[in-house]
């Protein structure tokens, strides 16, 4: 079974650990073979990612699925990485999503979307130490998603009715234990006023997506808690967002735990000026950035299927 799963951006402003979107910027591909056996055993073959099945998000998610469902198969996984790791683009989530969807298809398990997301999220334990499901939810389900319940896990796809694209600014930088550091910066306590303010932002974003309202989308792509707390990791972000709004982008946000920045653009955006000045901002902060244009993507799919 050969399955590909898209990259994703989580949080989307104020939607920390709740909201995410799948995009067609990059894809991970998994080739999976499963053979009946007397015991469950998983082998992973992948360049540039851990070869230990316990430490690779794709193989670990499959191992947990087999164990929980008491399935005895020898599974061989070949992971073809397309989503660059460590850049806030859901790399480990895409690997896990592709692997679990491939296992589900190969063994005809009939897992629900929520179960696919739940099993895929185990892969994040191997990659980041905790099973946060936002990125894997986007890679499995596709489009914009909201994780509305953690226990039991429930994911809802959010309709969107506005025509836009994404411009990703992707710094060529490596941050050791980035996700762990980014989570440690998030405040444990916040003022009620900040909570209410962020609740207004996320409500505006959801309504903007559903109503196709550009002004609500722009308002909704803000955050005064998580992004603010993480600015020491991404000091270029406020200026990059300022430039995006200057050239009439819909809005911008940090992609997941960064360092990439996701900019929403449409026909009213001066895209070329934004690219040029945005790259200058990166250079001013000593960064080499790549730009990747993308659109909203569907979720993990068996290659060759409709």
C-alpha positions as CSV (number, residue, x, y, z in Angstrom):
1,X,0.0,0.0,0.0
2,X,1.3,3.4,-1.0
3,X,-0.1,6.5,0.8
4,X,0.9,10.1,0.7
5,X,0.0,12.7,3.4
6,X,0.3,16.5,3.2
7,X,2.2,19.0,5.2
8,X,0.3,21.1,7.7
9,X,0.3,24.3,9.8
10,X,-1.1,24.2,13.3
11,X,-2.4,26.8,15.8
12,X,-3.4,29.4,13.1
13,X,-3.1,32.3,15.4
14,X,-5.0,31.7,18.6
15,X,-5.9,28.1,17.9
16,X,-3.1,26.6,20.0
17,X,-3.3,22.8,20.0
18,X,-6.8,23.0,18.5
19,X,-6.7,24.3,14.9
20,X,-4.7,23.2,11.9
21,X,-4.8,23.2,8.1
22,X,-3.4,20.8,5.5
23,X,-1.6,22.3,2.5
24,X,0.0,21.0,-0.6
25,X,3.4,22.6,0.0
26,X,5.0,19.2,0.7
27,X,4.0,15.5,1.0
28,X,5.4,12.4,2.8
29,X,4.9,9.1,1.2
30,X,4.7,5.7,2.9
31,X,5.1,2.3,1.2
32,X,3.8,-0.4,3.6
33,X,3.7,-4.1,3.4
34,X,2.0,-6.2,6.1
35,X,2.4,-10.0,6.4
36,X,0.6,-12.2,9.0
37,X,3.0,-13.4,11.7
38,X,3.1,-14.9,15.1
39,X,4.0,-11.6,16.6
40,X,3.8,-7.9,15.8
41,X,7.0,-6.5,14.4
42,X,7.6,-3.3,12.6
43,X,10.6,-2.4,10.4
44,X,11.2,1.2,9.2
45,X,13.4,2.2,6.2
46,X,13.9,5.9,5.8
47,X,16.7,8.3,5.0
48,X,17.2,11.3,7.2
49,X,14.8,10.0,10.0
50,X,15.4,7.6,12.9
51,X,15.8,4.0,11.9
52,X,14.7,2.8,15.4
53,X,11.0,1.9,15.1
54,X,10.5,3.3,18.6
55,X,11.8,6.7,17.6
56,X,10.3,7.2,14.1
57,X,6.8,8.7,14.1
58,X,5.6,6.5,11.2
59,X,6.7,3.2,12.7
60,X,5.8,4.0,16.3
61,X,2.3,5.0,15.3
62,X,1.9,1.7,13.5
63,X,3.4,-0.2,16.4
64,X,0.9,1.3,18.8
65,X,-2.0,0.6,16.5
66,X,-1.0,-3.1,16.2
67,X,-0.6,-3.4,19.9
68,X,-3.9,-1.7,20.8
69,X,-5.9,-3.7,18.3
70,X,-4.0,-7.0,19.2
71,X,-2.9,-7.5,15.5
72,X,0.0,-9.8,14.7
73,X,1.7,-8.8,11.5
74,X,5.2,-8.2,10.3
75,X,5.0,-4.7,8.9
76,X,7.7,-3.1,6.7
77,X,7.5,0.6,6.1
78,X,9.5,2.6,3.6
79,X,9.2,6.3,4.4
80,X,9.9,8.8,1.6
81,X,10.3,12.2,3.2
82,X,9.0,15.2,1.4
83,X,8.0,17.4,4.3
84,X,11.2,19.0,5.7
85,X,11.5,18.3,9.5
86,X,11.9,20.9,12.2
87,X,10.3,23.8,10.4
88,X,6.7,23.8,11.9
89,X,5.2,22.1,8.8
90,X,3.9,19.0,10.5
91,X,6.7,16.7,9.2
92,X,6.4,14.0,11.9
93,X,2.6,14.2,11.7
94,X,2.5,13.7,8.0
95,X,4.7,10.6,8.3
96,X,2.5,9.1,11.0
97,X,-0.7,9.9,9.2
98,X,0.5,8.3,6.0
99,X,1.7,5.1,7.8
100,X,-1.6,4.6,9.8
101,X,-3.8,5.3,6.8
102,X,-1.7,2.8,4.8
103,X,-2.0,0.2,7.6
104,X,-5.8,0.8,7.7
105,X,-6.1,0.3,4.0
106,X,-3.8,-2.7,3.8
107,X,-5.5,-4.6,6.5
108,X,-9.1,-3.3,5.8
109,X,-9.5,-2.2,9.4
110,X,-12.3,0.2,8.7
111,X,-11.0,2.8,11.2
112,X,-13.0,6.0,11.6
113,X,-11.4,9.4,10.9
114,X,-11.2,10.0,14.6
115,X,-9.5,6.7,15.2
116,X,-7.0,7.3,12.4
117,X,-6.1,10.6,14.0
118,X,-5.8,9.1,17.4
119,X,-3.5,6.3,16.3
120,X,-1.5,8.7,14.1
121,X,-1.1,11.1,17.1
122,X,0.9,8.4,18.9
123,X,3.7,9.1,16.4
124,X,4.1,12.6,17.9
125,X,5.1,10.9,21.1
126,X,8.1,9.5,19.3
127,X,8.9,12.8,17.7
128,X,8.1,15.4,20.3
129,X,7.3,13.6,23.5
130,X,3.5,14.2,23.6
131,X,0.6,12.9,21.4
132,X,-0.7,16.3,20.3
133,X,-3.2,15.6,17.5
134,X,-3.6,18.9,15.6
135,X,-1.0,18.4,12.8
136,X,-1.9,14.7,12.3
137,X,-5.6,15.7,12.2
138,X,-5.0,18.0,9.3
139,X,-2.8,15.4,7.5
140,X,-5.4,12.7,7.9
141,X,-8.7,14.6,7.4
142,X,-7.5,17.4,5.1
143,X,-8.6,21.0,4.9
144,X,-9.1,23.1,8.0
145,X,-9.7,21.0,11.2
146,X,-10.5,21.6,14.8
147,X,-9.6,19.1,17.6
148,X,-12.8,19.7,19.7
149,X,-12.2,16.9,22.2
150,X,-9.0,15.2,23.4
151,X,-10.6,12.4,25.5
152,X,-12.3,10.9,23.6
153,X,-10.6,12.3,20.6
154,X,-12.9,14.1,18.2
155,X,-11.9,16.1,15.1
156,X,-14.2,18.3,13.0
157,X,-13.5,19.6,9.5
158,X,-14.2,23.3,9.2
159,X,-15.8,24.5,6.0
160,X,-14.1,27.4,4.3
161,X,-15.7,29.7,1.7
162,X,-13.0,32.1,0.7
163,X,-10.6,31.7,-2.2
164,X,-7.0,32.2,-0.9
165,X,-3.5,30.8,-1.1
166,X,-0.7,30.4,1.3
167,X,2.7,31.9,1.1
168,X,5.1,30.1,3.4
169,X,8.3,31.8,4.6
170,X,10.6,29.0,5.5
171,X,13.9,29.9,7.3
172,X,16.8,27.6,6.7
173,X,17.6,27.1,10.3
174,X,17.8,24.2,12.8
175,X,16.6,24.7,16.4
176,X,17.6,21.8,18.7
177,X,14.5,20.4,20.6
178,X,12.4,23.2,19.0
179,X,9.0,21.9,19.9
180,X,10.0,21.2,23.5
181,X,11.5,24.7,23.8
182,X,8.4,26.3,22.2
183,X,6.1,24.6,24.6
184,X,8.1,25.6,27.6
185,X,7.7,29.3,26.6
186,X,3.9,29.1,26.7
187,X,2.7,30.7,30.0
188,X,1.0,28.4,32.5
189,X,-1.3,31.1,33.7
190,X,-2.8,34.1,31.8
191,X,-5.0,37.1,32.7
192,X,-8.7,36.7,32.0
193,X,-8.6,39.7,29.7
194,X,-6.0,37.9,27.5
195,X,-8.1,34.7,27.4
196,X,-11.2,36.7,26.3
197,X,-9.2,38.5,23.7
198,X,-7.8,35.3,22.2
199,X,-11.3,33.8,22.3
200,X,-12.5,36.7,20.2
201,X,-9.7,36.1,17.7
202,X,-10.4,32.4,17.3
203,X,-14.1,33.0,16.9
204,X,-13.4,35.6,14.2
205,X,-11.2,33.1,12.3
206,X,-13.9,30.4,12.4
207,X,-16.6,32.7,11.4
208,X,-14.4,34.2,8.7
209,X,-13.7,30.8,7.2
210,X,-17.4,29.8,7.2
211,X,-18.8,33.1,6.0
212,X,-16.0,33.9,3.5
213,X,-15.4,37.2,5.2
214,X,-11.9,38.6,4.6
215,X,-12.1,41.2,7.4
216,X,-13.0,38.5,10.0
217,X,-10.1,36.3,8.7
218,X,-7.7,39.1,9.1
219,X,-8.9,39.8,12.6
220,X,-8.8,36.1,13.5
221,X,-5.2,35.6,12.5
222,X,-3.9,37.2,15.6
223,X,-2.7,35.9,19.0
224,X,-1.7,37.7,22.2
225,X,-0.6,34.6,24.2
226,X,1.3,31.8,22.5
227,X,2.8,33.7,19.6
228,X,3.8,36.6,22.0
229,X,5.4,34.2,24.4
230,X,7.5,32.6,21.6
231,X,8.8,35.8,20.0
232,X,12.3,35.3,21.5
233,X,12.5,32.2,19.3
234,X,11.3,34.0,16.2
235,X,12.2,37.7,16.5
236,X,11.7,38.3,12.8
237,X,8.0,37.3,12.9
238,X,6.4,40.6,14.0
239,X,8.3,42.5,11.2
240,X,7.4,39.9,8.7
241,X,3.8,40.1,9.7
242,X,3.9,43.9,9.4
243,X,5.2,43.6,5.9
244,X,2.5,41.0,5.0
245,X,-0.2,43.4,6.1
246,X,1.5,46.3,4.4
247,X,1.1,44.5,1.1
248,X,-2.5,43.6,1.9
249,X,-2.2,40.0,2.8
250,X,-5.2,38.6,4.5
251,X,-3.1,37.8,7.6
252,X,-0.2,35.9,8.9
253,X,0.7,33.5,11.8
254,X,3.5,31.4,13.0
255,X,3.2,27.9,11.5
256,X,2.9,25.5,14.4
257,X,6.0,25.8,16.7
258,X,7.8,27.7,13.9
259,X,10.1,28.8,12.6
260,X,8.1,29.0,9.3
261,X,5.5,31.7,8.9
262,X,2.2,31.1,7.1
263,X,0.8,34.1,5.2
264,X,-2.8,34.0,3.8
265,X,-2.9,35.8,0.4
266,X,-5.5,36.5,-2.3
267,X,-6.0,38.5,-5.5
268,X,-5.9,41.8,-3.4
269,X,-2.4,41.0,-2.1
270,X,0.7,42.5,-3.8
271,X,2.4,39.1,-3.8
272,X,5.6,40.1,-5.6
273,X,6.3,43.0,-3.3
274,X,5.5,40.9,-0.3
275,X,8.0,38.2,-1.5
276,X,10.7,40.8,-2.1
277,X,10.4,42.7,1.1
278,X,9.7,39.6,3.2
279,X,13.0,38.0,2.0
280,X,14.7,41.3,3.0
281,X,13.3,41.0,6.5
282,X,14.7,37.5,6.7
283,X,18.1,38.7,5.6
284,X,18.0,41.6,8.1
285,X,17.7,39.0,10.8
286,X,20.6,36.9,9.4
287,X,18.3,34.2,7.9
288,X,18.1,32.6,4.5
289,X,14.4,32.0,3.8
290,X,12.7,30.0,1.1
291,X,9.2,30.9,-0.1
292,X,6.7,28.2,-1.0
293,X,3.3,28.9,-2.4
294,X,0.6,26.4,-1.6
295,X,-3.2,25.8,-1.4
296,X,-5.4,23.9,1.0
297,X,-4.9,20.2,0.6
298,X,-7.1,17.1,1.0
299,X,-5.9,14.6,3.6
300,X,-3.9,11.3,3.3
301,X,-4.8,9.4,0.2
302,X,-3.9,6.0,-1.3
303,X,-1.8,6.8,-4.4
304,X,-3.8,5.9,-7.5
305,X,-7.2,6.4,-5.9
306,X,-9.6,9.2,-6.8
